[in-house]
Protein backbone atom coordinates (compact mmCIF):
# COMPACT_ATOMS: atom_id res chain seq x y z
CA UNK A 1 0.00 0.00 0.00
CA UNK A 2 1.23 3.50 -0.87
CA UNK A 3 1.41 5.34 2.45
CA UNK A 4 2.20 8.77 1.07
CA UNK A 5 -1.30 10.01 0.24
CA UNK A 6 -3.12 8.93 3.45
CA UNK A 7 -0.24 10.28 5.54
CA UNK A 8 -0.23 13.58 3.67
CA UNK A 9 -4.00 14.02 4.05
CA UNK A 10 -3.83 13.01 7.71
CA UNK A 11 -1.32 15.74 8.48
CA UNK A 12 -3.38 18.23 6.46
CA UNK A 13 -6.44 17.46 8.58
CA UNK A 14 -8.36 16.18 5.54
CA UNK A 15 -7.98 12.41 5.72
CA UNK A 16 -11.66 11.79 6.34
CA UNK A 17 -11.27 8.01 6.12
CA UNK A 18 -8.26 7.68 8.41
CA UNK A 19 -9.87 4.57 9.91
CA UNK A 20 -9.03 2.73 6.70
CA UNK A 21 -5.33 3.41 7.24
CA UNK A 22 -4.79 3.54 11.01
CA UNK A 23 -5.61 0.82 13.50
CA UNK A 24 -5.46 -2.90 12.74
CA UNK A 25 -6.30 -4.33 9.32
CA UNK A 26 -6.04 -7.79 7.86
CA UNK A 27 -3.73 -8.29 4.88
CA UNK A 28 -3.94 -10.69 1.96
CA UNK A 29 -1.84 -13.19 3.92
CA UNK A 30 -3.93 -15.36 6.27
CA UNK A 31 -3.31 -14.50 9.92
CA UNK A 32 -1.21 -11.48 9.03
CA UNK A 33 -2.41 -8.04 10.15
CA UNK A 34 -0.95 -4.58 9.78
CA UNK A 35 -1.03 -2.09 12.68
CA UNK A 36 -0.55 1.67 12.41
CA UNK A 37 -0.61 4.30 15.13
CA UNK A 38 0.25 7.98 15.43
CA UNK A 39 2.74 8.62 18.25
CA UNK A 40 5.29 11.22 17.05
CA UNK A 41 7.02 11.77 20.40
CA UNK A 42 7.41 8.11 21.35
CA UNK A 43 10.91 6.67 21.59
CA UNK A 44 9.61 3.28 20.49
CA UNK A 45 6.28 1.51 19.97
CA UNK A 46 5.43 -2.18 19.80
CA UNK A 47 2.25 -4.21 19.43
CA UNK A 48 1.45 -6.50 22.34
CA UNK A 49 -1.47 -8.90 22.59
CA UNK A 50 -2.83 -12.40 22.82
CA UNK A 51 -1.00 -13.34 19.61
CA UNK A 52 2.50 -12.69 21.03
CA UNK A 53 2.09 -13.39 24.72
CA UNK A 54 1.98 -9.65 25.50
CA UNK A 55 5.73 -9.52 24.92
CA UNK A 56 6.73 -5.95 24.14
CA UNK A 57 9.82 -7.14 22.27
CA UNK A 58 8.01 -9.56 19.96
CA UNK A 59 6.36 -7.13 17.50
CA UNK A 60 8.25 -3.82 17.30
CA UNK A 61 6.89 -1.10 15.05
CA UNK A 62 8.87 1.09 12.67
CA UNK A 63 8.39 4.73 11.78
CA UNK A 64 7.00 5.26 8.29
CA UNK A 65 6.91 9.06 8.35
CA UNK A 66 5.33 11.96 10.14
CA UNK A 67 5.28 10.29 13.54
CA UNK A 68 3.32 7.24 12.34
CA UNK A 69 4.41 3.74 13.36
CA UNK A 70 3.68 0.52 11.49
CA UNK A 71 4.11 -3.23 12.05
CA UNK A 72 3.05 -6.41 10.24
CA UNK A 73 2.29 -9.21 12.68
CA UNK A 74 1.61 -12.90 11.97
CA UNK A 75 -0.59 -15.32 13.90
CA UNK A 76 -3.31 -12.77 14.64
CA UNK A 77 -6.91 -13.93 15.06
CA UNK A 78 -10.20 -12.07 15.21
CA UNK A 79 -11.14 -11.16 18.81
CA UNK A 80 -7.52 -11.27 20.01
CA UNK A 81 -6.93 -8.54 22.59
CA UNK A 82 -4.08 -6.09 21.98
CA UNK A 83 -2.56 -2.73 22.92
CA UNK A 84 0.36 -0.57 21.93
CA UNK A 85 3.36 -0.48 24.26
CA UNK A 86 4.54 3.12 23.98
CA UNK A 87 7.94 4.27 25.21
CA UNK A 88 7.49 7.84 26.41
CA UNK A 89 10.08 10.62 26.03
CA UNK A 90 11.10 10.13 29.66
CA UNK A 91 11.91 6.45 28.98
CA UNK A 92 8.91 4.99 30.79
CA UNK A 93 6.37 2.79 29.02
CA UNK A 94 2.59 2.79 28.93
CA UNK A 95 0.06 0.41 27.40
CA UNK A 96 -2.43 2.21 25.17
CA UNK A 97 -5.61 1.02 23.50
CA UNK A 98 -5.73 1.56 19.76
CA UNK A 99 -7.42 4.93 19.02
CA UNK A 100 -8.78 3.48 15.77
CA UNK A 101 -9.77 0.03 17.07
CA UNK A 102 -13.09 -1.33 15.75
CA UNK A 103 -13.78 -3.45 18.83
CA UNK A 104 -12.83 -3.21 22.50
CA UNK A 105 -13.06 -4.95 25.83
CA UNK A 106 -15.44 -3.85 28.58
CA UNK A 107 -16.39 -4.75 32.15
CA UNK A 108 -13.15 -3.44 33.61
CA UNK A 109 -10.90 -4.71 30.81
CA UNK A 110 -9.42 -2.03 28.57
CA UNK A 111 -7.67 -3.68 25.62
CA UNK A 112 -8.60 -3.26 21.99
CA UNK A 113 -9.75 -6.34 20.07
CA UNK A 114 -8.97 -7.51 16.57
CA UNK A 115 -12.03 -7.24 14.37
CA UNK A 116 -12.82 -7.19 10.65
CA UNK A 117 -15.78 -5.05 9.63
CA UNK A 118 -16.26 -6.80 6.28
CA UNK A 119 -18.91 -9.39 5.63
CA UNK A 120 -22.22 -7.83 6.62
CA UNK A 121 -24.93 -7.73 3.94
CA UNK A 122 -27.22 -4.73 4.32
CA UNK A 123 -30.92 -4.78 3.47
CA UNK A 124 -31.76 -1.07 3.77
CA UNK A 125 -31.57 0.03 0.13
CA UNK A 126 -35.27 0.90 0.03
CA UNK A 127 -35.05 2.92 3.24
CA UNK A 128 -32.00 4.88 2.05
CA UNK A 129 -33.68 5.59 -1.29
CA UNK A 130 -36.82 6.90 0.43
CA UNK A 131 -34.72 9.04 2.76
CA UNK A 132 -33.35 10.93 -0.21
CA UNK A 133 -36.79 11.90 -1.57
CA UNK A 134 -37.71 14.67 0.88
CA UNK A 135 -35.50 17.07 2.86
CA UNK A 136 -35.51 16.30 6.56
CA UNK A 137 -36.70 19.86 7.25
CA UNK A 138 -40.06 19.00 5.66
CA UNK A 139 -40.45 15.54 7.16
CA UNK A 140 -42.00 14.48 10.44
CA UNK A 141 -39.18 14.02 12.95
CA UNK A 142 -40.28 12.59 16.29
CA UNK A 143 -37.28 11.14 18.12
CA UNK A 144 -37.33 8.55 20.91
CA UNK A 145 -34.12 9.00 22.94
CA UNK A 146 -32.80 5.74 24.39
CA UNK A 147 -30.10 4.52 26.75
CA UNK A 148 -29.54 0.98 25.50
CA UNK A 149 -28.45 -0.41 28.85
CA UNK A 150 -31.59 0.63 30.72
CA UNK A 151 -34.44 0.71 28.21
CA UNK A 152 -35.36 -2.85 29.06
CA UNK A 153 -33.47 -5.74 30.65
CA UNK A 154 -33.76 -9.48 30.91
CA UNK A 155 -35.50 -10.91 33.96
CA UNK A 156 -32.11 -11.75 35.47
CA UNK A 157 -31.07 -8.09 35.22
CA UNK A 158 -28.67 -8.55 32.31
CA UNK A 159 -28.74 -6.01 29.49
CA UNK A 160 -30.31 -6.74 26.14
CA UNK A 161 -27.96 -7.31 23.22
CA UNK A 162 -27.92 -5.36 19.98
CA UNK A 163 -29.72 -8.29 18.36
CA UNK A 164 -32.35 -8.35 21.12
CA UNK A 165 -32.86 -4.63 20.71
CA UNK A 166 -33.00 -4.92 16.92
CA UNK A 167 -36.46 -6.43 17.20
CA UNK A 168 -37.76 -5.31 20.58
CA UNK A 169 -36.78 -1.64 20.47
CA UNK A 170 -37.47 -1.09 16.78
CA UNK A 171 -40.88 -2.79 16.99
CA UNK A 172 -41.82 -0.72 20.02
CA UNK A 173 -40.66 2.60 18.58
CA UNK A 174 -42.46 1.99 15.28
CA UNK A 175 -45.64 0.83 17.03
CA UNK A 176 -45.59 4.03 19.10
CA UNK A 177 -45.33 6.24 16.02
CA UNK A 178 -41.77 7.52 16.46
CA UNK A 179 -39.74 8.29 13.36
CA UNK A 180 -36.24 7.91 14.85
CA UNK A 181 -34.45 6.46 17.82
CA UNK A 182 -31.57 8.47 19.22
CA UNK A 183 -29.01 6.39 21.08
CA UNK A 184 -27.00 7.84 23.91
CA UNK A 185 -23.32 7.26 23.06
CA UNK A 186 -22.45 3.80 21.79
CA UNK A 187 -18.72 4.45 21.32
CA UNK A 188 -16.73 2.46 23.89
CA UNK A 189 -16.50 3.90 27.38
CA UNK A 190 -15.04 2.42 30.58
CA UNK A 191 -17.44 3.76 33.23
CA UNK A 192 -21.16 2.98 33.13
CA UNK A 193 -21.95 6.02 35.25
CA UNK A 194 -20.75 8.35 32.47
CA UNK A 195 -23.73 7.10 30.37
CA UNK A 196 -21.27 6.82 27.48
CA UNK A 197 -20.21 10.47 27.41
CA UNK A 198 -16.58 9.75 28.42
CA UNK A 199 -15.30 7.90 25.39
CA UNK A 200 -12.10 5.87 25.17
CA UNK A 201 -12.85 3.97 21.94
CA UNK A 202 -14.26 6.36 19.36
CA UNK A 203 -14.30 3.79 16.56
CA UNK A 204 -15.53 0.90 18.74
CA UNK A 205 -19.24 0.49 19.31
CA UNK A 206 -19.43 -0.71 22.89
CA UNK A 207 -19.09 -4.46 23.33
CA UNK A 208 -21.50 -4.34 26.31
CA UNK A 209 -24.23 -5.28 23.86
CA UNK A 210 -22.39 -7.30 21.21
CA UNK A 211 -20.10 -6.99 18.21
CA UNK A 212 -19.88 -4.37 15.47
CA UNK A 213 -21.79 -6.71 13.16
CA UNK A 214 -24.50 -7.01 15.79
CA UNK A 215 -24.83 -3.23 15.81
CA UNK A 216 -25.02 -3.21 12.01
CA UNK A 217 -27.88 -5.70 12.34
CA UNK A 218 -29.62 -3.39 14.81
CA UNK A 219 -29.43 -0.39 12.46
CA UNK A 220 -30.43 -2.54 9.49
CA UNK A 221 -33.53 -3.84 11.28
CA UNK A 222 -34.53 -0.31 12.27
CA UNK A 223 -34.19 0.78 8.65
CA UNK A 224 -36.20 -2.18 7.36
CA UNK A 225 -39.06 -0.96 9.56
CA UNK A 226 -38.70 2.65 8.43
CA UNK A 227 -37.07 3.83 11.66
CA UNK A 228 -34.10 6.20 11.55
CA UNK A 229 -31.11 5.87 13.89
CA UNK A 230 -29.35 8.90 15.35
CA UNK A 231 -26.29 8.45 17.56
CA UNK A 232 -24.92 10.80 20.21
CA UNK A 233 -21.38 11.85 19.28
CA UNK A 234 -18.89 13.33 21.75
CA UNK A 235 -16.09 15.39 20.13
CA UNK A 236 -15.99 17.92 22.98
CA UNK A 237 -13.85 16.03 25.49
CA UNK A 238 -12.39 12.68 26.57
CA UNK A 239 -11.43 11.08 29.90
CA UNK A 240 -8.04 10.79 31.55
CA UNK A 241 -7.99 6.98 31.70
CA UNK A 242 -4.43 5.76 31.19
CA UNK A 243 -5.30 3.36 28.37
CA UNK A 244 -7.09 6.10 26.38
CA UNK A 245 -6.05 9.18 24.43
CA UNK A 246 -4.68 11.17 27.36
CA UNK A 247 -0.89 11.78 27.12
CA UNK A 248 -0.90 9.18 24.38
CA UNK A 249 2.79 9.23 23.51
CA UNK A 250 3.89 10.80 26.77
CA UNK A 251 2.87 14.25 25.54
CA UNK A 252 -0.38 16.13 25.06
CA UNK A 253 -1.00 14.67 21.65
CA UNK A 254 -4.79 14.86 21.38
CA UNK A 255 -5.55 17.24 24.23
CA UNK A 256 -5.25 21.00 24.44
CA UNK A 257 -2.19 22.35 26.27
CA UNK A 258 -4.17 24.27 28.87
CA UNK A 259 -7.95 23.89 28.47
CA UNK A 260 -9.68 21.19 30.51
CA UNK A 261 -13.20 20.43 31.71
CA UNK A 262 -12.54 20.27 35.43
CA UNK A 263 -16.21 19.85 36.38
CA UNK A 264 -16.37 16.75 34.22
CA UNK A 265 -12.83 15.58 35.01
CA UNK A 266 -12.05 15.40 31.30
CA UNK A 267 -9.66 16.79 28.72
CA UNK A 268 -10.43 19.03 25.76
CA UNK A 269 -9.42 18.14 22.21
CA UNK A 270 -6.92 20.48 20.55
CA UNK A 271 -8.84 21.47 17.43
CA UNK A 272 -5.89 23.39 16.04
CA UNK A 273 -4.05 20.12 15.32
CA UNK A 274 -4.71 18.71 11.87
CA UNK A 275 -4.19 15.15 13.08
CA UNK A 276 -6.92 15.63 15.70
CA UNK A 277 -9.25 17.00 13.03
CA UNK A 278 -8.57 14.00 10.80
CA UNK A 279 -9.27 11.68 13.73
CA UNK A 280 -12.59 13.26 14.72
CA UNK A 281 -13.96 13.99 11.25
CA UNK A 282 -13.06 10.45 10.18
CA UNK A 283 -15.03 9.21 13.16
CA UNK A 284 -18.12 11.16 12.08
CA UNK A 285 -17.79 9.81 8.54
CA UNK A 286 -17.13 6.31 9.89
CA UNK A 287 -20.47 6.15 11.71
CA UNK A 288 -22.27 6.93 8.46
CA UNK A 289 -20.07 4.81 6.21
CA UNK A 290 -19.83 1.65 8.30
CA UNK A 291 -23.03 1.77 10.38
CA UNK A 292 -25.43 3.65 8.08
CA UNK A 293 -26.57 5.99 10.86
CA UNK A 294 -29.03 8.71 9.90
CA UNK A 295 -27.46 11.44 11.94
CA UNK A 296 -25.28 12.53 14.83
CA UNK A 297 -26.44 14.55 17.80
CA UNK A 298 -23.27 16.42 18.74
CA UNK A 299 -22.90 16.64 22.50
CA UNK A 300 -21.89 19.71 24.51
CA UNK A 301 -21.33 22.06 21.57
CA UNK A 302 -21.48 25.12 23.85
CA UNK A 303 -18.48 23.80 25.79
CA UNK A 304 -16.54 23.75 22.53
CA UNK A 305 -17.49 27.24 21.37
CA UNK A 306 -16.40 29.22 24.40
CA UNK A 307 -12.93 29.35 25.90
CA UNK A 308 -14.36 30.34 29.28
CA UNK A 309 -17.04 27.64 29.41
CA UNK A 310 -17.10 26.39 33.02
CA UNK A 311 -13.70 27.98 33.63
CA UNK A 312 -12.58 30.66 36.07
CA UNK A 313 -10.41 33.64 35.24
CA UNK A 314 -6.84 32.50 34.78
CA UNK A 315 -7.90 29.11 33.36
CA UNK A 316 -8.31 30.47 29.84
CA UNK A 317 -6.84 33.13 27.57
CA UNK A 318 -8.78 35.36 25.15
CA UNK A 319 -8.43 34.67 21.45
CA UNK A 320 -6.56 36.93 19.07
CA UNK A 321 -9.57 39.24 18.92
CA UNK A 322 -9.68 39.56 22.69
CA UNK A 323 -12.94 37.67 23.25
CA UNK A 324 -13.99 34.25 24.55
CA UNK A 325 -14.74 32.40 21.30
CA UNK A 326 -12.77 29.22 20.63
CA UNK A 327 -11.86 30.00 17.02
CA UNK A 328 -10.23 26.62 16.38
CA UNK A 329 -13.31 24.74 17.64
CA UNK A 330 -15.61 26.91 15.53
CA UNK A 331 -13.56 26.17 12.44
CA UNK A 332 -13.50 22.47 13.30
CA UNK A 333 -17.30 22.33 13.61
CA UNK A 334 -17.67 24.01 10.23
CA UNK A 335 -15.20 21.57 8.73
CA UNK A 336 -16.80 18.43 10.16
CA UNK A 337 -20.30 19.47 9.12
CA UNK A 338 -19.15 20.41 5.63
CA UNK A 339 -17.38 17.07 5.24
CA UNK A 340 -20.29 14.98 6.51
CA UNK A 341 -22.83 16.73 4.28
CA UNK A 342 -20.53 16.41 1.29
CA UNK A 343 -20.70 12.62 1.51
CA UNK A 344 -24.08 12.23 3.26
CA UNK A 345 -26.26 15.19 2.24
CA UNK A 346 -29.45 13.70 3.68
CA UNK A 347 -28.15 13.09 7.18
CA UNK A 348 -28.97 15.06 10.34
CA UNK A 349 -26.25 16.92 12.24
CA UNK A 350 -27.89 18.11 15.46
CA UNK A 351 -26.17 20.50 17.86
CA UNK A 352 -26.79 20.31 21.59
CA UNK A 353 -26.07 24.00 22.02
CA UNK A 354 -27.53 25.91 24.93
CA UNK A 355 -26.49 29.53 24.26
CA UNK A 356 -27.47 32.26 21.82
CA UNK A 357 -24.48 31.62 19.55
CA UNK A 358 -25.67 32.78 16.10
CA UNK A 359 -26.29 30.69 12.98
CA UNK A 360 -25.69 27.29 14.57
CA UNK A 361 -27.98 25.54 12.09
CA UNK A 362 -27.03 27.61 9.06
CA UNK A 363 -24.54 26.59 6.32
CA UNK A 364 -20.85 27.06 6.97
CA UNK A 365 -20.33 28.88 3.68
CA UNK A 366 -22.51 31.79 4.87
CA UNK A 367 -20.85 32.02 8.28
CA UNK A 368 -22.92 29.42 10.14
CA UNK A 369 -21.61 26.43 12.07
CA UNK A 370 -23.03 24.10 9.42
CA UNK A 371 -25.42 21.98 11.49
CA UNK A 372 -28.89 21.47 10.07
CA UNK A 373 -30.64 21.25 13.46
CA UNK A 374 -30.18 22.64 16.96
CA UNK A 375 -31.75 21.67 20.27
CA UNK A 376 -34.03 24.41 21.60
CA UNK A 377 -32.94 24.45 25.23
CA UNK A 378 -34.62 27.82 25.84
CA UNK A 379 -38.02 26.43 24.85
CA UNK A 380 -37.47 23.43 27.11
CA UNK A 381 -36.50 25.46 30.18
CA UNK A 382 -39.29 28.02 29.76
CA UNK A 383 -41.94 25.38 29.12
CA UNK A 384 -40.93 23.36 32.16
CA UNK A 385 -40.96 26.52 34.28
CA UNK A 386 -44.50 27.23 33.13
CA UNK A 387 -45.92 23.75 33.58
CA UNK A 388 -44.44 23.39 37.07
CA UNK A 389 -46.65 26.27 38.19
CA UNK A 390 -50.01 25.68 39.81
CA UNK A 391 -52.61 26.82 37.23
CA UNK A 392 -53.67 29.60 39.59
CA UNK A 393 -50.25 31.24 39.20
CA UNK A 394 -49.75 30.59 35.49
CA UNK A 395 -51.22 33.95 34.53
CA UNK A 396 -48.06 35.51 35.96
CA UNK A 397 -45.70 33.60 33.68
CA UNK A 398 -47.70 33.37 30.46
CA UNK A 399 -44.71 34.79 28.59
CA UNK A 400 -42.87 31.54 29.27
CA UNK A 401 -45.06 29.96 26.58
CA UNK A 402 -44.94 32.84 24.11
CA UNK A 403 -41.33 34.03 24.38
CA UNK A 404 -40.00 31.15 22.25
CA UNK A 405 -41.81 32.59 19.23
CA UNK A 406 -39.51 35.60 19.24
CA UNK A 407 -36.73 33.29 18.05
CA UNK A 408 -38.54 30.10 16.97
CA UNK A 409 -37.55 30.52 13.32
CA UNK A 410 -34.01 31.85 13.83
CA UNK A 411 -32.66 28.28 13.83
CA UNK A 412 -33.87 24.86 12.73
CA UNK A 413 -34.91 23.68 16.16
CA UNK A 414 -35.52 20.32 17.77
CA UNK A 415 -37.68 20.54 20.92
CA UNK A 416 -35.94 18.26 23.44
CA UNK A 417 -37.15 16.52 26.57
CA UNK A 418 -33.92 14.64 27.11
CA UNK A 419 -32.36 12.33 29.69
CA UNK A 420 -30.70 15.29 31.41
CA UNK A 421 -34.12 16.58 32.47
CA UNK A 422 -35.24 13.45 34.37
CA UNK A 423 -32.20 12.74 36.60
CA UNK A 424 -30.26 14.24 39.52
CA UNK A 425 -33.31 15.44 41.42
CA UNK A 426 -34.96 17.16 38.45
CA UNK A 427 -37.79 14.62 38.68
CA UNK A 428 -39.52 12.69 35.92
CA UNK A 429 -41.79 14.51 33.50
CA UNK A 430 -45.00 13.42 35.24
CA UNK A 431 -43.57 14.47 38.60
CA UNK A 432 -42.84 17.96 37.26
CA UNK A 433 -46.58 18.43 36.78
CA UNK A 434 -48.61 20.12 39.54
CA UNK A 435 -51.94 19.13 41.04
CA UNK A 436 -53.55 15.97 42.30
CA UNK A 437 -53.14 12.57 40.65
CA UNK A 438 -55.71 13.24 37.92
CA UNK A 439 -54.42 16.74 37.24
CA UNK A 440 -50.84 15.55 36.87
CA UNK A 441 -51.85 13.33 33.99
CA UNK A 442 -54.05 16.02 32.45
CA UNK A 443 -51.11 18.44 32.59
CA UNK A 444 -48.81 15.85 31.06
CA UNK A 445 -51.17 15.27 28.13
CA UNK A 446 -51.47 19.04 27.72
CA UNK A 447 -47.68 19.40 27.75
CA UNK A 448 -47.23 16.75 25.05
CA UNK A 449 -49.93 18.34 22.89
CA UNK A 450 -48.36 21.80 23.24
CA UNK A 451 -44.95 20.36 22.35
CA UNK A 452 -46.38 18.59 19.30
CA UNK A 453 -48.13 21.72 18.07
CA UNK A 454 -45.18 24.07 18.62
CA UNK A 455 -42.96 24.55 15.53
CA UNK A 456 -39.86 22.36 15.58
CA UNK A 457 -38.95 18.70 15.43
CA UNK A 458 -39.54 16.62 18.59
CA UNK A 459 -37.48 14.51 21.01
CA UNK A 460 -38.58 12.74 24.19
CA UNK A 461 -36.63 10.45 26.46
CA UNK A 462 -37.70 6.87 27.05
CA UNK A 463 -40.17 6.21 29.87
CA UNK A 464 -41.89 9.57 29.60
CA UNK A 465 -44.36 8.13 27.10
CA UNK A 466 -45.97 6.05 29.84
CA UNK A 467 -45.42 8.54 32.66
CA UNK A 468 -42.78 6.74 34.70
CA UNK A 469 -42.77 8.43 38.11
CA UNK A 470 -39.27 7.38 39.11
CA UNK A 471 -36.29 9.32 37.80
CA UNK A 472 -34.22 7.54 35.17
CA UNK A 473 -31.60 5.15 36.55
CA UNK A 474 -28.90 4.04 34.09
CA UNK A 475 -28.27 0.85 36.09
CA UNK A 476 -31.83 -0.47 35.93
CA UNK A 477 -34.62 -1.10 33.46
CA UNK A 478 -37.49 1.28 32.88
CA UNK A 479 -40.46 0.46 35.08
CA UNK A 480 -42.49 -1.41 32.48
CA UNK A 481 -44.60 -2.99 35.21
CA UNK A 482 -46.25 0.39 35.74
CA UNK A 483 -48.28 -0.29 32.60
CA UNK A 484 -50.39 -2.61 34.74
CA UNK A 485 -52.03 0.57 36.05
CA UNK A 486 -54.76 2.21 33.93
CA UNK A 487 -53.44 5.78 34.02
CA UNK A 488 -50.08 4.72 32.64
CA UNK A 489 -51.61 2.49 29.95
CA UNK A 490 -53.88 5.37 28.99
CA UNK A 491 -50.92 7.76 28.80
CA UNK A 492 -48.98 5.39 26.59
CA UNK A 493 -52.01 5.06 24.32
CA UNK A 494 -52.37 8.86 24.30
CA UNK A 495 -48.75 9.36 23.22
CA UNK A 496 -49.10 6.69 20.54
CA UNK A 497 -52.28 8.33 19.22
CA UNK A 498 -50.74 11.81 19.34
CA UNK A 499 -47.62 10.57 17.51
CA UNK A 500 -49.76 8.99 14.82
CA UNK A 501 -51.79 12.20 14.51
CA UNK A 502 -48.53 14.09 14.00
CA UNK A 503 -47.44 11.70 11.26
CA UNK A 504 -50.72 12.11 9.40
CA UNK A 505 -50.88 15.91 9.53
CA UNK A 506 -48.38 17.86 7.45
CA UNK A 507 -49.54 21.04 9.15
CA UNK A 508 -47.51 19.96 12.18
CA UNK A 509 -44.18 19.41 10.43
CA UNK A 510 -43.97 20.57 6.81
CA UNK A 511 -43.20 24.23 7.61
CA UNK A 512 -41.41 24.09 10.95
CA UNK A 513 -38.84 26.83 10.41
CA UNK A 514 -40.72 29.75 8.88
CA UNK A 515 -43.55 32.09 9.91
CA UNK A 516 -45.52 30.83 6.89
CA UNK A 517 -46.30 27.69 8.87
CA UNK A 518 -47.65 29.50 11.92
CA UNK A 519 -50.25 32.13 12.80
CA UNK A 520 -51.29 33.47 16.19
CA UNK A 521 -54.95 33.55 17.15
CA UNK A 522 -54.75 34.14 20.91
CA UNK A 523 -51.34 35.00 22.35
CA UNK A 524 -52.13 37.33 25.24
CA UNK A 525 -54.95 35.83 27.32
CA UNK A 526 -52.89 35.18 30.42
CA UNK A 527 -55.86 35.86 32.73
CA UNK A 528 -57.79 32.84 31.44
CA UNK A 529 -54.64 30.81 30.66
CA UNK A 530 -55.67 30.27 27.05
CA UNK A 531 -53.41 30.04 24.02
CA UNK A 532 -54.49 29.48 20.41
CA UNK A 533 -52.68 29.41 17.09
CA UNK A 534 -52.72 27.86 13.63
CA UNK A 535 -50.24 25.50 12.02
CA UNK A 536 -50.18 25.41 8.22
CA UNK A 537 -48.74 23.21 5.49
CA UNK A 538 -47.58 24.09 1.97
CA UNK A 539 -51.01 23.55 0.45
CA UNK A 540 -52.54 26.02 2.86
CA UNK A 541 -54.35 23.45 4.99
CA UNK A 542 -54.66 24.59 8.60
CA UNK A 543 -54.85 23.04 12.04
CA UNK A 544 -56.24 25.21 14.84
CA UNK A 545 -54.62 24.44 18.20
CA UNK A 546 -56.38 25.71 21.33
CA UNK A 547 -54.98 25.21 24.85
CA UNK A 548 -56.79 25.78 28.12
CA UNK A 549 -53.86 25.79 30.52
CA UNK A 550 -56.01 26.64 33.52
CA UNK A 551 -57.92 24.30 35.81
CA UNK A 552 -61.28 26.01 35.16
CA UNK A 553 -63.67 25.26 32.30
CA UNK A 554 -64.03 28.13 29.82
CA UNK A 555 -67.55 28.47 28.44
CA UNK A 556 -68.42 30.37 25.27
CA UNK A 557 -64.75 31.09 24.55
CA UNK A 558 -64.59 32.84 21.19
CA UNK A 559 -61.69 32.77 18.75
CA UNK A 560 -61.49 34.48 15.38
CA UNK A 561 -61.41 32.16 12.37
CA UNK A 562 -62.24 32.22 8.68
CA UNK A 563 -65.81 31.56 7.66
CA UNK A 564 -66.83 27.91 7.71
CA UNK A 565 -67.55 24.91 9.91
CA UNK A 566 -64.91 23.45 12.23
CA UNK A 567 -64.66 20.09 13.95
CA UNK A 568 -62.52 18.80 16.80
CA UNK A 569 -60.06 16.17 15.50
CA UNK A 570 -58.04 15.66 18.69
CA UNK A 571 -58.96 16.20 22.32
CA UNK A 572 -56.54 15.49 25.18
CA UNK A 573 -59.48 15.17 27.60
CA UNK A 574 -60.82 12.12 25.75
CA UNK A 575 -61.73 9.24 28.07
CA UNK A 576 -59.63 6.91 25.91
CA UNK A 577 -56.57 8.83 27.15
CA UNK A 578 -57.57 8.81 30.80
CA UNK A 579 -59.32 12.18 30.57
CA UNK A 580 -62.66 13.21 32.03
CA UNK A 581 -64.45 13.16 28.68
CA UNK A 582 -66.16 16.47 29.43
CA UNK A 583 -68.73 17.65 26.93
CA UNK A 584 -67.75 20.09 24.24
CA UNK A 585 -69.04 20.88 20.80
CA UNK A 586 -67.50 18.43 18.36
CA UNK A 587 -68.18 20.83 15.51
CA UNK A 588 -69.00 24.52 15.39
CA UNK A 589 -69.91 27.00 12.66
CA UNK A 590 -68.32 30.42 12.43
CA UNK A 591 -70.69 33.33 13.08
CA UNK A 592 -70.41 36.92 11.92
CA UNK A 593 -68.89 38.20 15.13
CA UNK A 594 -65.51 39.85 14.46
CA UNK A 595 -62.67 38.60 16.63
CA UNK A 596 -58.86 38.50 16.46
CA UNK A 597 -58.73 40.30 13.13
CA UNK A 598 -61.29 38.01 11.48
CA UNK A 599 -64.84 38.85 10.37
CA UNK A 600 -66.17 35.63 11.88
CA UNK A 601 -65.54 33.61 15.02
CA UNK A 602 -66.48 30.37 16.73
CA UNK A 603 -67.59 29.76 20.30
CA UNK A 604 -65.95 26.90 22.16
CA UNK A 605 -66.30 25.09 25.44
CA UNK A 606 -62.78 24.51 26.72
CA UNK A 607 -62.43 21.78 29.36
CA UNK A 608 -59.79 22.50 32.02
CA UNK A 609 -56.19 21.47 31.32
CA UNK A 610 -57.08 20.44 27.80
CA UNK A 611 -55.83 20.92 24.26
CA UNK A 612 -58.22 20.82 21.30
CA UNK A 613 -57.03 20.49 17.71
CA UNK A 614 -59.56 21.55 15.08
CA UNK A 615 -59.88 21.45 11.32
CA UNK A 616 -62.13 23.25 8.91
CA UNK A 617 -64.74 20.93 7.44
CA UNK A 618 -64.67 20.63 3.67
CA UNK A 619 -68.24 20.46 2.43
CA UNK A 620 -68.83 18.05 -0.38
CA UNK A 621 -71.28 19.04 -3.07
CA UNK A 622 -74.14 16.64 -3.64
CA UNK A 623 -74.28 15.01 -7.03
CA UNK A 624 -77.17 16.21 -9.17
Buried (B, 14 or more C-beta within 10 A) or exposed (E): EEBEEBBEBBBEBBBBBBBBBBBBBBBEEEEEBBBBBBBBBBBBBBBBBBBBEBEBEBBEBEBBEEBBBBBBBEEBEEEBBBBBBBBBEEEEBBBBBBBBBBBBBBEEEBBBBBBBBEEBEBEBEEBEEEBEEEEBBBBBBBBBBBBBBBBBBEEEEEBBBBBBBBBEBBBBBBEBBBBBBBBBBBBBBBEBEBBBBBBBBBBBBBBBBBBBBBBBBBBBBBBBBEBBBBBBBBBBBBBBBEBBBBBBBBBBBBBBEEBBBEEBEBBBBBBBBBBBBBBBBBBBBBBBBBBBBBBBBBBBBBBBBBBBBEBEEEEBEEBEEEEBBBBBBBBBBBBBBBBBBEEBEBBBBBBBBBEEBEBBBBBBEEEBBBBBBBBBBBBBEBBBEBBBBEBEEBBEBBBBBBBBBEEBBBBBBBBBBBBBBBBEEBBBBBBBBBBEEEBBBBBBBBBBBBBBBBBBBBBBBBBBBBBBBBBBEBEEBBBBEBBEEEBBBBBBBBBBBBBEBBBEBBBBBBBBBEEEBBEBBBBEBBEBBBBBBBBBBEEEBBBBBBBBBBBBBBEEBBBBBEEBBBEBBBBBBBEEBBBBEBEBBEEBEBEEEEBBEBEBBBBBBBBBBBBBBBBBEEEEEEEE
